[in-house]
């Protein structure tokens, strides 16, 4: 069963594969300007919304039916090439499109040949407005 996706990276749970995200955090903020007035309280002006951000992490493990290198290379390429991605959580599309602003992965287990068995990947996404 698919529980979400980030571009072509599908988060799913089945008899053969377990790849789910954790620590999902979505935030946004307003851009405000304060105009100082002589002898009076400053006036706040709404200047628009800053791009929203999302951060999440997910585990890639050969023990759970996933090839860690395959998805790690996808994340790296998406970030380096500036690919705008769709983010789905269940059946809900979060925002419009997202760019991977940064990523970090921690190799946790390696086999006898030095190949990665387990990794935890953390990504930070920045909202992307294609209308510009």
TORFI-942571 format. One line per 4 residues: their letters; for each residue x, y negated, z negated of N, C-alpha, C. Coordinates in nm, 2 decimals, always signed. Example, Ala and Ser with C-alpha at 12.3 -4.5 7.8 and 13.67 -1.06 7.14 Angstrom:
AS) +1.32 +0.57 -0.78 +1.23 +0.45 -0.78 +1.32 +0.33 -0.78 ~ +1.28 +0.22 -0.71 +1.37 +0.11 -0.71 +1.29 +0.00 -0.79
END
This chain:
XXXX) +0.08 +0.12 +0.00 +0.00 +0.00 +0.00 +0.09 -0.12 +0.00 ~ +0.06 -0.21 +0.09 +0.14 -0.34 +0.10 +0.09 -0.44 -0.01 ~ +0.18 -0.49 -0.08 +0.15 -0.59 -0.19 +0.19 -0.73 -0.15 ~ +0.26 -0.75 -0.04 +0.30 -0.88 +0.00 +0.41 -0.87 +0.10
XXXX) +0.45 -0.98 +0.16 +0.57 -0.98 +0.25 +0.63 -1.12 +0.25 ~ +0.75 -1.13 +0.29 +0.83 -1.25 +0.32 +0.89 -1.23 +0.46 ~ +0.82 -1.29 +0.56 +0.86 -1.26 +0.69 +0.85 -1.11 +0.72 ~ +0.95 -1.05 +0.77 +0.95 -0.90 +0.80 +0.99 -0.81 +0.68
XXXX) +1.01 -0.88 +0.57 +1.04 -0.80 +0.45 +0.91 -0.77 +0.38 ~ +0.87 -0.64 +0.38 +0.74 -0.60 +0.33 +0.76 -0.54 +0.19 ~ +0.68 -0.60 +0.10 +0.68 -0.55 -0.04 +0.57 -0.44 -0.04 ~ +0.60 -0.32 -0.08 +0.50 -0.21 -0.08 +0.52 -0.11 -0.18
XXXX) +0.42 -0.04 -0.21 +0.42 +0.08 -0.30 +0.36 +0.19 -0.23 ~ +0.43 +0.30 -0.22 +0.37 +0.43 -0.16 +0.44 +0.55 -0.22 ~ +0.41 +0.66 -0.18 +0.48 +0.78 -0.23 +0.63 +0.79 -0.19 ~ +0.66 +0.72 -0.08 +0.80 +0.72 -0.04 +0.88 +0.60 -0.07
XXXX) +0.82 +0.48 -0.08 +0.89 +0.36 -0.10 +0.83 +0.27 -0.21 ~ +0.91 +0.22 -0.29 +0.87 +0.12 -0.39 +0.96 +0.00 -0.37 ~ +0.90 -0.11 -0.33 +0.97 -0.24 -0.31 +0.87 -0.35 -0.35 ~ +0.89 -0.40 -0.48 +0.80 -0.50 -0.52 +0.88 -0.62 -0.57
XXXX) +0.82 -0.74 -0.58 +0.88 -0.86 -0.63 +0.85 -0.88 -0.78 ~ +0.92 -0.96 -0.84 +0.90 -0.99 -0.98 +0.94 -1.14 -1.00 ~ +0.91 -1.19 -1.12 +0.95 -1.33 -1.15 +0.91 -1.43 -1.04 ~ +0.79 -1.42 -0.99 +0.74 -1.51 -0.89 +0.70 -1.64 -0.95
XXXX) +0.76 -1.75 -0.90 +0.73 -1.88 -0.95 +0.71 -1.98 -0.84 ~ +0.60 -2.05 -0.84 +0.56 -2.14 -0.73 +0.54 -2.28 -0.80 ~ +0.61 -2.38 -0.75 +0.59 -2.51 -0.81 +0.59 -2.62 -0.70 ~ +0.53 -2.74 -0.74 +0.53 -2.85 -0.65 +0.53 -2.98 -0.74
XXXX) +0.56 -3.09 -0.67 +0.57 -3.22 -0.75 +0.53 -3.33 -0.65 ~ +0.49 -3.44 -0.71 +0.46 -3.56 -0.64 +0.58 -3.65 -0.63 ~ +0.59 -3.73 -0.53 +0.70 -3.83 -0.52 +0.64 -3.96 -0.56 ~ +0.69 -4.02 -0.67 +0.63 -4.14 -0.72 +0.74 -4.25 -0.72
XXXX) +0.70 -4.37 -0.69 +0.79 -4.49 -0.70 +0.73 -4.58 -0.81 ~ +0.82 -4.64 -0.89 +0.78 -4.73 -0.99 +0.84 -4.87 -0.95 ~ +0.74 -4.96 -0.95 +0.78 -5.10 -0.92 +0.78 -5.18 -1.05 ~ +0.90 -5.24 -1.08 +0.91 -5.32 -1.20 +0.86 -5.46 -1.17
XXXX) +0.78 -5.51 -1.26 +0.73 -5.64 -1.26 +0.78 -5.73 -1.37 ~ +0.81 -5.85 -1.35 +0.87 -5.94 -1.45 +0.76 -5.96 -1.56 ~ +0.80 -5.92 -1.68 +0.72 -5.94 -1.80 +0.59 -5.86 -1.81 ~ +0.58 -5.76 -1.72 +0.46 -5.67 -1.72 +0.51 -5.53 -1.71
XXXX) +0.41 -5.44 -1.74 +0.44 -5.30 -1.73 +0.46 -5.26 -1.58 ~ +0.55 -5.17 -1.55 +0.57 -5.13 -1.41 +0.45 -5.06 -1.35 ~ +0.44 -5.07 -1.22 +0.33 -5.01 -1.14 +0.38 -4.89 -1.07 ~ +0.30 -4.78 -1.08 +0.34 -4.66 -1.02 +0.27 -4.64 -0.89
XXXX) +0.34 -4.60 -0.79 +0.28 -4.58 -0.65 +0.31 -4.44 -0.61 ~ +0.20 -4.37 -0.56 +0.21 -4.24 -0.51 +0.27 -4.25 -0.37 ~ +0.38 -4.18 -0.34 +0.45 -4.19 -0.21 +0.44 -4.06 -0.13 ~ +0.37 -3.96 -0.18 +0.35 -3.84 -0.11 +0.39 -3.72 -0.20
XXXX) +0.39 -3.61 -0.14 +0.43 -3.48 -0.21 +0.56 -3.44 -0.17 ~ +0.64 -3.39 -0.26 +0.77 -3.33 -0.23 +0.74 -3.19 -0.18 ~ +0.83 -3.13 -0.10 +0.81 -2.99 -0.06 +0.80 -2.90 -0.18 ~ +0.71 -2.81 -0.17 +0.69 -2.71 -0.27 +0.81 -2.61 -0.27
XXXX) +0.82 -2.54 -0.39 +0.93 -2.44 -0.40 +0.87 -2.31 -0.45 ~ +0.93 -2.21 -0.41 +0.90 -2.07 -0.47 +1.03 -2.00 -0.50 ~ +1.03 -1.93 -0.61 +1.14 -1.84 -0.64 +1.09 -1.71 -0.68 ~ +1.16 -1.61 -0.63 +1.12 -1.47 -0.67 +1.24 -1.38 -0.66
XXXX) +1.23 -1.27 -0.72 +1.33 -1.17 -0.71 +1.27 -1.03 -0.68 ~ +1.35 -0.95 -0.62 +1.31 -0.81 -0.59 +1.42 -0.71 -0.60 ~ +1.39 -0.59 -0.63 +1.49 -0.49 -0.64 +1.49 -0.40 -0.52 ~ +1.61 -0.37 -0.47 +1.63 -0.28 -0.35 +1.71 -0.16 -0.40
XXXX) +1.65 -0.04 -0.39 +1.72 +0.07 -0.44 +1.70 +0.19 -0.35 ~ +1.81 +0.26 -0.32 +1.80 +0.38 -0.24 +1.71 +0.49 -0.32 ~ +1.72 +0.48 -0.45 +1.64 +0.58 -0.53 +1.49 +0.56 -0.51 ~ +1.45 +0.44 -0.47 +1.31 +0.40 -0.45 +1.27 +0.40 -0.30
XXXX) +1.36 +0.46 -0.21 +1.33 +0.48 -0.07 +1.37 +0.36 +0.02 ~ +1.45 +0.27 -0.03 +1.49 +0.15 +0.04 +1.64 +0.15 +0.07 ~ +1.68 +0.11 +0.19 +1.82 +0.08 +0.22 +1.85 -0.06 +0.19 ~ +1.92 -0.08 +0.08 +1.95 -0.22 +0.03 +2.02 -0.31 +0.13
XXXX) +2.11 -0.25 +0.21 +2.18 -0.34 +0.31 +2.09 -0.39 +0.41 ~ +1.99 -0.32 +0.45 +1.90 -0.36 +0.56 +1.83 -0.49 +0.52 ~ +1.77 -0.49 +0.40 +1.70 -0.62 +0.36 +1.79 -0.73 +0.32 ~ +1.91 -0.69 +0.27 +2.00 -0.80 +0.23 +2.05 -0.87 +0.36
XXXX) +2.07 -0.80 +0.46 +2.11 -0.86 +0.59 +2.00 -0.95 +0.65 ~ +1.88 -0.91 +0.63 +1.76 -0.99 +0.67 +1.76 -1.12 +0.60 ~ +1.77 -1.11 +0.47 +1.77 -1.24 +0.38 +1.88 -1.33 +0.42 ~ +2.00 -1.27 +0.44 +2.12 -1.36 +0.48 +2.10 -1.42 +0.61
XXXX) +2.05 -1.35 +0.71 +2.02 -1.40 +0.84 +1.91 -1.51 +0.84 ~ +1.81 -1.48 +0.77 +1.70 -1.58 +0.76 +1.75 -1.71 +0.70 ~ +1.84 -1.70 +0.60 +1.89 -1.82 +0.54 +1.99 -1.90 +0.63 ~ +2.08 -1.83 +0.69 +2.18 -1.89 +0.78 +2.12 -1.95 +0.91
XXXX) +2.01 -1.89 +0.96 +1.95 -1.93 +1.09 +1.84 -2.03 +1.07 ~ +1.80 -2.05 +0.94 +1.69 -2.14 +0.92 +1.55 -2.10 +0.97 ~ +1.53 -1.97 +0.96 +1.40 -1.91 +1.01 +1.29 -1.95 +0.91 ~ +1.18 -2.00 +0.97 +1.06 -2.04 +0.89 +0.98 -1.91 +0.87
XXXX) +0.95 -1.87 +0.75 +0.89 -1.74 +0.71 +0.75 -1.76 +0.65 ~ +0.66 -1.67 +0.68 +0.53 -1.66 +0.61 +0.55 -1.58 +0.48 ~ +0.49 -1.63 +0.38 +0.49 -1.56 +0.25 +0.35 -1.52 +0.21 ~ +0.33 -1.39 +0.20 +0.20 -1.33 +0.16 +0.21 -1.26 +0.02
XXXX) +0.12 -1.29 -0.07 +0.11 -1.22 -0.19 -0.03 -1.16 -0.19 ~ -0.03 -1.03 -0.18 -0.16 -0.96 -0.16 -0.22 -1.00 -0.03 ~ -0.34 -1.05 -0.03 -0.40 -1.10 +0.10 -0.40 -1.25 +0.10 ~ -0.33 -1.31 +0.01 -0.32 -1.46 +0.00 -0.20 -1.51 +0.06
XXXX) -0.21 -1.60 +0.16 -0.09 -1.67 +0.22 -0.06 -1.79 +0.13 ~ +0.07 -1.79 +0.08 +0.12 -1.89 +0.00 +0.17 -2.00 +0.09 ~ +0.12 -2.12 +0.08 +0.16 -2.23 +0.17 +0.15 -2.20 +0.32 ~ +0.23 -2.27 +0.39 +0.23 -2.25 +0.54 +0.35 -2.16 +0.58
XXXX) +0.47 -2.23 +0.58 +0.59 -2.16 +0.61 +0.70 -2.20 +0.51 ~ +0.80 -2.11 +0.50 +0.90 -2.13 +0.40 +1.04 -2.10 +0.46 ~ +1.14 -2.18 +0.41 +1.28 -2.16 +0.45 +1.35 -2.11 +0.32 ~ +1.44 -2.02 +0.34 +1.52 -1.97 +0.23 +1.63 -2.07 +0.21
XXXX) +1.61 -2.14 +0.09 +1.71 -2.24 +0.06 +1.84 -2.18 +0.00 ~ +1.82 -2.08 -0.08 +1.94 -2.01 -0.13 +1.90 -1.87 -0.17 ~ +2.00 -1.78 -0.17 +1.98 -1.64 -0.22 +2.10 -1.60 -0.30 ~ +2.07 -1.50 -0.38 +2.18 -1.44 -0.46 +2.14 -1.29 -0.48
XXXX) +2.24 -1.21 -0.46 +2.21 -1.07 -0.50 +2.32 -1.01 -0.59 ~ +2.28 -0.92 -0.67 +2.37 -0.86 -0.77 +2.37 -0.71 -0.74 ~ +2.49 -0.66 -0.70 +2.50 -0.51 -0.67 +2.51 -0.45 -0.81 ~ +2.42 -0.35 -0.84 +2.42 -0.29 -0.97 +2.47 -0.15 -0.97
XXXX) +2.46 -0.08 -0.86 +2.51 +0.06 -0.86 +2.57 +0.09 -0.72 ~ +2.68 +0.16 -0.72 +2.74 +0.20 -0.59 +2.77 +0.35 -0.60 ~ +2.77 +0.41 -0.48 +2.80 +0.55 -0.48 +2.96 +0.58 -0.47 ~ +3.00 +0.70 -0.46 +3.14 +0.74 -0.46 +3.22 +0.68 -0.34
XXXX) +3.15 +0.64 -0.24 +3.22 +0.58 -0.12 +3.22 +0.43 -0.13 ~ +3.15 +0.37 -0.23 +3.15 +0.22 -0.24 +3.02 +0.16 -0.18 ~ +2.93 +0.25 -0.13 +2.81 +0.20 -0.07 +2.71 +0.16 -0.17 ~ +2.64 +0.05 -0.15 +2.54 -0.01 -0.24 +2.42 +0.08 -0.26
XXXX) +2.39 +0.11 -0.38 +2.27 +0.20 -0.41 +2.16 +0.11 -0.46 ~ +2.19 +0.02 -0.55 +2.09 -0.06 -0.62 +2.13 -0.21 -0.62 ~ +2.04 -0.30 -0.58 +2.07 -0.44 -0.59 +1.94 -0.52 -0.63 ~ +1.97 -0.63 -0.70 +1.86 -0.72 -0.73 +1.88 -0.85 -0.65
XXXX) +1.78 -0.89 -0.58 +1.79 -1.01 -0.49 +1.70 -1.12 -0.55 ~ +1.76 -1.24 -0.56 +1.68 -1.36 -0.60 +1.69 -1.46 -0.48 ~ +1.57 -1.51 -0.44 +1.56 -1.61 -0.34 +1.49 -1.73 -0.38 ~ +1.53 -1.85 -0.33 +1.47 -1.97 -0.36 +1.42 -2.02 -0.22
XXXX) +1.29 -2.05 -0.22 +1.23 -2.09 -0.09 +1.18 -2.24 -0.10 ~ +1.19 -2.31 +0.01 +1.15 -2.45 +0.02 +1.04 -2.46 +0.13 ~ +0.93 -2.52 +0.09 +0.82 -2.54 +0.19 +0.87 -2.61 +0.31 ~ +0.82 -2.56 +0.43 +0.86 -2.61 +0.56 +0.74 -2.66 +0.63
XXXX) +0.74 -2.79 +0.67 +0.63 -2.85 +0.74 +0.66 -2.85 +0.89 ~ +0.60 -2.77 +0.97 +0.63 -2.76 +1.11 +0.57 -2.88 +1.19 ~ +0.49 -2.96 +1.13 +0.42 -3.07 +1.20 +0.52 -3.18 +1.24 ~ +0.63 -3.19 +1.18 +0.73 -3.30 +1.21 +0.80 -3.28 +1.34
END
